[in-house]
């Protein structure tokens, strides 16, 4: 079971967006609520082990979004077990395609 280290960042340092620094220690258990490529599970595990700035969900405690240049992941961390559940992931190319479809519909 992993242990959780969470540090809140000062919102004034990050502009108007509140960020949370998350770093998990020990074995990190990452699963997904829906079929998700193994590469996404592994990438989130790597990010959490190294420490990552995450955007907390304003309406749901323990839910966060992280991303890099190619991937955006929305996930939950259990405050009891530190187990991580991916709820949604999106690659940059999928996000761009989704935006283009929305533009054509409008």
ABEGO torsion letter per residue (X at the ends): XBBBBBBBBBAAAAEABBBBBBBBBEBBBBBBABBBBAAAAAAAAAAAAAEBBBBBBAABBGBBBBBBAABBBBBBBBAAAGBBBBABBBBAAAAAAAAAAAAAAX
